[in-house]
Amino acid sequence: MDTLMWEAKAAEGRGAELLRWVLDEGVRAIADPAVRTEVFVAGDRVVVIAVADEPPRRLPDPPEELIARAPHAWPFTRVNIAT
């Protein structure tokens, strides 16, 4: 598994704070020159996708007051498509 998708749902009205935490704390916790990290938002959800040659570390859990439920994380294996 070389890709991690992590998703958290913000507590009511806390989406901007959750995004700030992800950018300041969550992504920094998995920072590594060998890991490409992208962050996405959709409404009250924040998604992080981390891709590396080795399994990337999992993001830490955000402060409980920022989330509506525990974050979910899924490991994936990248598929190379030959054209």
N, C-alpha and C positions, 0 to 999 in steps of 0.2 A: 504494500500500500504506500503510495507516494504522494497522495493528495488528501487533504483534509478539508471538509466543508463543515463549518461551525455556524450555528444559527441561534440567535436569542431574540425573544419577544420582549419589548419594553413594557414596563408597568405603565398604566394610564398616565399620559402626559409627560413621560420621561424619555421619549425617543431620542431627543437631541442629547440628553445627558448620557444615555447608553452609547450612542455613536461616539461621543467624545471620549468615554471610558475605553471603548474598543480601540480607537485611534491612539490614545495616550498610553494605555496600560496593556490591553490585550495583545495588540500587534507587537508591541515592544517585547513582551514576554516570549514571543516565538521568533524574534528577529534573528536572522542568520543570513549571511551573504548568499548562501546556497538555496535559500527559500524565497520564492516569489509569492508575495501576498497581495491579494486584492480584497477590497471591502465594498460591499453593496448595501443599499438600503431600499426597503419597500414598505412604506407606511411605518408601522411600529416595529418592524423587524430589521435586524442587522445580520448580514451574512458575511463571513470571512472565508475565502478560499486560499489555501496555502499549498503550493506545489513545490516539490523538491525531488532530488534523486533518491533520497532516503525518506522514511516516514517523518513528517514534520511533527513537532511537539503540539499538544493540545493547548488551546488558550485556557487561561485560568477562568474560574467562574467570576462574573461581575458581582458587585455588591448587590445583595438581595433586594434592596429598595429600588433598584433600577430595572428589575426584571419581573415579568408576570408569571414566569415559570422557569425551571432550570433550563439552561441552554442544551441544545442537541448538537452532537458532533458525529459525523460519518466519515470513515476512511474509505478512500477509493483508490483503485489502480488505474493509472492513465493508460489509454488505449491508443496506440499509434496506428493511424490509418494510412496505408500505402495507396497512392493514387496512380 
